[in-house]
Amino acid sequence: MLASYGSVVLLTHVAPLRVDMVVLAVVLTVTLERTQRGADLVNRGIALVVFPVVAVGAYELMNGDFIGSAAFTVAVSATIWVRRFGPRFTKAGMVATAPLLSTLILSGVPVGRTPGLWPALVAVIAFAWVTLAHALTGQVKPTETATRRSRVSNRMAAQMAVSLAAAFVVGHVVQGEHWPWVVLTAFIVCSGNRGRVDVLNKSILRVLGAGVGTAIATLFSGWFGPLDAMQVVAIFVLLAIGMWLRPASYAYWACCVTAALAFLYGYFGQTATDLLPTRLGGILLGGVIGVTASWFVLPVRGVATLPAWLERACAMVSRPIRRDPPTP
């Protein structure tokens, strides 16, 4: 993240770039690092082609009007639908999702837009640093044979389309210019849907984590003024902590990301205290929309995925009672 951030900051001194490209570099690096972790050489080659192209197209959808919202919904659903064709398409779809997700974050940043094909160059910079970091840590695998497997991508794509469409409508009507909070939450809740229990659990963790994260940002962002460099430091610290604790629980990631977004918007003059009810309301609305779509629109059937703590509790209470033999 720091390498991508620093590279684009240096690039702004020699190219007509706005600060939105700096934010884009960090967001693309965070999302790409996870999707490319453990990818082989073929998948990384596909990503190098797909990533810059989608970055430019996604950047043009950032206006949030009807056409942009509809195109965004179709594009995100398509990245899920193509997974039915096998692991290569699954990886390509995941990579394409990263630039699309970045548009939601940039939509809430009150900065100007950089015209032209600069998002493609920023995407290549992010890709280069992620690939280098993975190579140094042994995350790059040799070419593997891809096997085609059946997937439930049709159901998941339909759920995502309905969820995003409803989130855009509700977000614009209820939240106004703060609609990205609703859409972002609906997107996160529906992503990687493994069943009704999984979606409900993810929604609860998202709401709880985001609530705590927003409270943290509300408490500390008042210490800094707009354009204060310490808010940038806080953003990187929170993202690092969130990625470190994400394997333990999704709630930690939701908490840190939401707090980082609050600091980001606070850097550009949006006070977290004034927007606290709006943000929490948007998160709750997005969670309800995502859960509703996942439960009632072609629900994914299969083995229910319970939280680890609930699995342990069920295993404990379902054990047969062992009785010691009577003493002779």
Order of alpha helices (4+ residues) and beta strands (2+ residues): alpha-alpha-alpha-alpha-alpha-alpha-alpha-alpha-alpha-alpha-alpha-alpha-alpha
